Amino acid sequence: MAHKVLITDPLSEEGIHPLLQSEDFTADIATDLTPEELKIRITGYDALLVRSQTQVTRDLIEKAVNLKIIGRAGVGVDNIDLEAATENGIIVVNAPNGNTNSAAEHTMAMLMALARNIPQAYLSLKNQQWDRKKYVGTELKNKTLGVIGLGRIGAEVAYRARGQRMNVMAYDPFLTEEKAEAMGLDYGSVQDVLKAADFITIHTPLLKETRHLLNKEAFEIMKDGVQIVNCARGGIIDEEALYDAVLSGKVAGAALDVFEEEPFYDNKLLDLPEVIATPHLGASTVEAQENVAIDVCADVMHFLVSGAVNNPVNLPSVPSDILSKIRPYFELAEKLGTFLIYLTDEVPEEINVTYSGEVSAGEIAPITRNAIKGILKRHLGDHVNDVNAMFLADKKGINVNESKTSKARGFANLLTLEVKTKSGVRRVSGTLLNGLGPRIVKVDNYSVDVTPQGHIVVIHHQDQPGVIGRMGSLLAEHQINIATMQVDRSDMGGDAIMMLTVDKHLEDAEINALKNLEEIKEVMAVDL
């Protein structure tokens, strides 16, 4: 019997052609269904293909009694209730690679148009002006392009820029000097890139850490006359700060495909002749639209026939009896991973996950995926999920090892995560306490008892009288209330750790104030 597929959003005809021609599938296209009509119609289908228009809600999923897979022809899946799909045993796939070339080419087009004043010169001609002197441009050859974010698209841009004989300096949280050298790139921190670059292009997800990454302070350390390209996400650039930097002449020009608010019809950046823009066209090519449709259709067809997929974005089905036993560890694993990665700014080379006690006797793979997800999400954002976490870790060159032991060092169950970097090892252990849920019980070699939620401050300091008091007074001056405190030390007068839960997120100025206390060696703020 042929598998039944419903397509409810417009997809490229070329992309869905194999699906329509296969005798193993019956595909129906219905792009004008109301939500209520879709709930009635979905009951008879094995697969649903959408873009961003169709809202795949929990209510819809629960009506889809025969649905096995949902395919999203694109990257984002915010219109799909992933939790509901997972609970109902429905796998969700997307097409994360289909627009890579399109976005990279658009970035290069914006870069060249910016360097040579092409849009401005064209408008001048349209206004019947012939002004060659006014639109003298800048060559890319021998200029330094700073690439912040070296994922799929950033790496493609770097490759193309080298073809233009540009020098490329890149930063990515998973980039090492060795990897950069192998790619023919210069390696640097974000600050190194900002200081060295003649042109800067951004290719990071929009996260708490990357929001307003290019702000007033960032512009101040750039070269005079720097030029900026953003074809990634609106919000990575502080638009007010960019406006001021262009007005002052610090930034000679900017090319923007994305904005903090979209769509818009009144953005003062477009009043500046030095700014060129497009309305979020990075993935808007015929080929990209075809590619995402081809990729997602192929994944859906392959899954319905063989049960395997290439780009899953939710947790694969786990037998309910096993899932009920291990599900409580999912939150613990992810929280430990998120906490651990904030203890280091270096690139993880190896991640070790150790299961001790009762938890070692069961299925551990789904727990490990949650731990790796927690570690990677700091830098990769919501693109990381339970299923692709292991794939992404491997793609970033991170070795992941699992081990089991029946000995849990005084705990009924214990989960330990360890990250190895070039300069050292950081470690965190956690457990589940009956009735109390997840707890962090060890950080490196220090014993603690902290609930992994809210705003946590980790302070490494010298064990001396008065340190805790001075720290508390400083936080009080900044109107930061301490909810709980845990302290442990290696020996009297030696190294010590202080873990605080506080009532609000610590800003950089407050963290720096703590670091300025004489006995304090390291301060890290973690939001869980």
Secondary structure, DSSP 8 states (H G I E B T S, - for coil): --EEEEE-S---HHHHHHHHH-TTEEEEE-TT--HHHHHHHGGG-SEEEE-SSS-B-HHHHHH-TT--EEEESSS--TTB-HHHHHHTT-EEE--TTTTHHHHHHHHHHHHHHHHTTHHHHHHHHHTT---TGGG-----TT-EEEEE--SHHHHHHHHHHHHTT-EEEEE-TT--HHHHHHTT-EE--HHHHHHH-SEEEE-----TTTTTSB-HHHHHHS-TTEEEEE-S-TTSB-HHHHHHHHHHTSEEEEEES--SSSS-S--GGGGSTTEEE-SS-TT-SHHHHHHHHHHHHHHHHHHHHHS--SSB-S-----HHHHHHHHHHHHHHHHHHHHHHTT--S---EEEEEEEEGGGGS--HHHHHHHHHHHHHHHHGGG--TTTHHHHHHHTT-EEEEEEES--TTSSEEEEEEEEETTEEEEEEEEEETTTEEEEEEETTEEEEE-S-SEEEEEEEE--TTHHHHHHHHHHHTT--EEEEEEEESSTTSEEEEEEEESS---HHHHHHHHTSTTEEEEEEEE-
